């Protein structure tokens, strides 16, 4: 499946409302052709991760409301960013093989929960595949989408899926902001060089 076909497959989930639950299917990993057979890859993956780990990021949990008799969806995400002020857009990246993304795509909406410094364990819980990620987690519905808004988060951004683009082995999901808020003063949780960090602690 080419990039255009993968994007079309992702977008087909949006706005659909099937009468019965459908299986959660991840998109196939693309056949990347950055090098020819027998050629050396330009960048070794371990070195890529090590160097990019020097860039500290915030930590978020992307959530979507329950639908089709399925529980709410959510996953831990570092690759979140603001994108546009007018119109108000944000974006995040998700692996094409994610089994959570199709559920978010079918919902067509999501909430970005920016985690606070004391929520490292919550992040780990949402990074696990196949578990009941919301067990024991306090949340209320975001005002527009109804997506889980996690208690104690430093900020939340309620969104509708605006566009989906392919980017190698990931999808770039653009969301249009419909509501947002922040708790003060909640220090954010950071991720740097493979571990959690706080402001001023590296």
Backbone torsions as a table, in degrees:
resi	resn	phi	psi	omega
1	UNK	NA	125.8	179.1
2	UNK	-75.2	175.6	-179.0
3	UNK	-60.7	-43.2	-179.1
4	UNK	-63.0	-41.6	178.6
5	UNK	-65.3	-37.8	179.1
6	UNK	-65.7	-42.0	179.0
7	UNK	-64.5	-40.9	179.9
8	UNK	-64.2	-39.2	178.7
9	UNK	-64.0	-38.2	179.2
10	UNK	-66.7	-43.9	-176.4
11	UNK	-70.4	-27.2	179.7
12	UNK	-59.8	-25.2	177.8
13	UNK	-68.3	-28.7	-169.8
14	UNK	-69.6	132.2	175.2
15	UNK	77.0	-0.6	179.7
16	UNK	-77.8	147.7	-179.7
17	UNK	-139.6	75.6	-177.0
18	UNK	-68.2	151.4	-178.9
19	UNK	-71.7	-20.7	-178.7
20	UNK	-135.6	157.6	-179.9
21	UNK	-59.2	142.9	175.9
22	UNK	-113.4	153.2	179.0
23	UNK	-64.1	146.6	177.7
24	UNK	-83.6	118.3	-178.0
25	UNK	-123.1	131.7	175.9
26	UNK	-83.2	155.2	174.7
27	UNK	-74.4	149.6	-179.4
28	UNK	-67.5	148.8	174.9
29	UNK	-68.4	134.4	-176.0
30	UNK	-71.8	155.7	172.6
31	UNK	-86.7	97.9	-175.2
32	UNK	-78.0	130.9	-178.4
33	UNK	-118.7	55.5	179.5
34	UNK	-78.5	-20.8	178.0
35	UNK	-136.8	157.1	176.2
36	UNK	-85.7	166.2	177.5
37	UNK	-56.5	131.4	178.0
38	UNK	87.5	-11.4	178.5
39	UNK	-87.0	155.6	178.6
40	UNK	-86.0	137.3	177.5
41	UNK	-61.5	141.5	-177.3
42	UNK	-65.3	-29.1	-179.0
43	UNK	-137.6	126.3	177.6
44	UNK	-73.3	135.6	-172.4
45	UNK	-61.1	-40.3	178.8
46	UNK	-62.5	-39.9	178.2
47	UNK	-68.9	-37.2	176.9
48	UNK	-58.2	-47.4	179.6
49	UNK	-64.2	-41.1	-177.5
50	UNK	-63.1	-46.7	-177.7
51	UNK	-69.2	-45.3	179.9
52	UNK	-66.5	-22.0	176.6
53	UNK	-66.7	-14.1	176.8
54	UNK	-72.0	-14.5	179.2
55	UNK	-91.7	110.4	-179.5
56	UNK	-72.6	143.2	179.4
57	UNK	-129.8	161.6	167.8
58	UNK	-77.3	171.8	-179.7
59	UNK	-125.8	131.6	-179.3
60	UNK	-129.1	164.1	167.1
61	UNK	-122.4	121.3	177.8
62	UNK	-91.3	126.0	-178.0
63	UNK	-124.0	157.8	174.3
64	UNK	-140.2	153.3	-175.7
65	UNK	-71.3	160.5	175.0
66	UNK	-62.5	143.6	179.5
67	UNK	-159.1	154.9	175.8
68	UNK	55.3	38.8	-179.6
69	UNK	65.1	15.1	176.6
70	UNK	-102.5	152.9	177.9
71	UNK	-70.1	172.2	176.3
72	UNK	-57.6	156.7	179.4
73	UNK	-110.2	151.9	177.0
74	UNK	-170.9	150.3	175.0
75	UNK	-152.9	152.2	178.0
76	UNK	-75.6	138.3	-174.3
77	UNK	-145.0	124.6	174.1
78	UNK	-93.2	-26.5	-171.1
79	UNK	-88.2	64.5	178.1
80	UNK	-116.6	144.1	179.7
81	UNK	-156.2	152.5	167.2
82	UNK	-72.0	152.9	-175.3
83	UNK	-127.6	-45.8	-174.4
84	UNK	-147.5	143.6	176.9
85	UNK	-89.3	-36.5	-178.4
86	UNK	-137.2	100.2	1.9
87	UNK	-76.2	163.5	-179.0
88	UNK	-72.5	107.7	-178.0
89	UNK	-126.4	146.3	172.3
90	UNK	-129.2	170.6	177.4
91	UNK	-148.3	156.8	171.2
92	UNK	-145.8	160.0	179.0
93	UNK	-112.3	140.8	-179.6
94	UNK	-138.5	141.2	179.5
95	UNK	-62.1	141.3	-179.3
96	UNK	-63.4	-23.7	-179.2
97	UNK	-90.4	4.6	178.8
98	UNK	-63.3	134.9	175.4
99	UNK	-90.4	-9.8	176.7
100	UNK	-83.5	-35.8	-176.7
101	UNK	-55.8	-45.1	-179.5
102	UNK	-57.3	-32.8	178.3
103	UNK	-69.6	-38.4	176.8
104	UNK	-67.5	-41.2	-179.8
105	UNK	-62.3	-41.5	179.6
106	UNK	-66.1	-34.7	177.1
107	UNK	-67.4	-35.4	-179.9
108	UNK	77.8	2.8	-179.5
109	UNK	-141.5	161.7	176.3
110	UNK	-162.0	164.1	175.2
111	UNK	-126.1	130.0	175.7
112	UNK	-92.2	118.8	177.2
113	UNK	-103.8	110.8	178.5
114	UNK	-82.3	114.4	-171.5
115	UNK	-75.0	147.2	176.3
116	UNK	-85.5	167.3	-173.2
117	UNK	-59.3	-27.6	-178.5
118	UNK	-92.8	13.5	-174.0
119	UNK	-109.7	30.0	178.1
120	UNK	-60.9	-41.5	179.4
121	UNK	-64.9	-35.8	177.6
122	UNK	-64.2	-40.8	177.7
123	UNK	-61.2	-44.7	179.7
124	UNK	-61.4	-39.0	180.0
125	UNK	-62.4	-38.1	-178.7
126	UNK	-83.4	-7.5	176.7
127	UNK	-88.4	-7.9	-178.4
128	UNK	-86.1	136.5	179.8
129	UNK	-91.8	136.6	172.9
130	UNK	86.9	-6.4	-179.2
131	UNK	-90.3	166.8	173.0
132	UNK	-80.9	90.9	-171.5
133	UNK	-67.6	-21.8	-176.4
134	UNK	-95.9	2.2	179.8
135	UNK	-61.8	121.0	178.8
136	UNK	74.3	7.6	-178.3
137	UNK	-96.1	127.0	179.4
138	UNK	-83.9	131.6	177.5
139	UNK	-159.2	162.6	171.7
140	UNK	-132.2	167.5	-177.5
141	UNK	-76.1	135.7	172.7
142	UNK	-62.6	149.1	-167.6
143	UNK	-64.8	-28.9	-177.0
144	UNK	-103.7	-51.7	-174.5
145	UNK	-85.1	-22.6	-173.8
146	UNK	77.5	5.1	177.3
147	UNK	-66.1	149.6	179.5
148	UNK	-59.0	126.9	175.3
149	UNK	-107.6	108.6	-169.0
150	UNK	-74.1	135.0	179.2
151	UNK	-64.0	138.7	176.4
152	UNK	86.2	-3.4	179.3
153	UNK	-66.0	148.4	-179.7
154	UNK	-70.4	-30.8	179.5
155	UNK	-160.1	161.6	176.0
156	UNK	-141.5	145.4	179.7
157	UNK	-132.8	114.1	-178.9
158	UNK	-89.1	132.4	-171.2
159	UNK	-141.6	158.5	166.1
160	UNK	-111.3	142.1	178.4
161	UNK	-64.4	124.2	-176.0
162	UNK	-101.7	-39.7	-179.3
163	UNK	-163.0	157.6	176.2
164	UNK	-133.5	127.9	179.9
165	UNK	-124.2	152.6	176.1
166	UNK	-88.9	146.1	176.9
167	UNK	-147.9	80.9	-178.7
168	UNK	64.7	-125.5	-178.4
169	UNK	-87.6	11.0	177.8
170	UNK	-126.0	166.3	170.0
171	UNK	-111.6	142.5	176.0
172	UNK	-102.4	112.7	-176.5
173	UNK	-103.2	122.2	179.0
174	UNK	-102.9	129.4	179.3
175	UNK	-117.3	140.9	174.9
176	UNK	-93.9	124.2	-174.2
177	UNK	-74.3	129.5	179.2
178	UNK	-111.8	-20.7	177.2
179	UNK	-166.5	157.3	179.0
180	UNK	-164.0	163.9	179.5
181	UNK	-168.6	163.5	-180.0
182	UNK	-140.5	146.5	176.3
183	UNK	-98.1	135.2	179.3
184	UNK	-119.5	141.3	-8.9
185	UNK	-102.2	101.0	178.7
186	UNK	-102.1	119.2	179.4
187	UNK	-72.2	136.8	-176.8
188	UNK	-78.3	156.2	172.5
189	UNK	-87.2	133.3	179.9
190	UNK	-115.8	159.2	174.8
191	UNK	-129.2	125.9	-175.0
192	UNK	-149.6	126.5	178.4
193	UNK	53.0	44.8	172.9
194	UNK	81.1	11.2	178.7
195	UNK	-147.6	162.9	177.0
196	UNK	-72.8	150.1	179.4
197	UNK	-146.5	167.4	175.2
198	UNK	-122.6	163.5	177.5
199	UNK	-57.8	129.1	177.9
200	UNK	84.6	-2.9	-178.1
201	UNK	-112.6	-13.1	-179.9
202	UNK	62.7	NA	NA
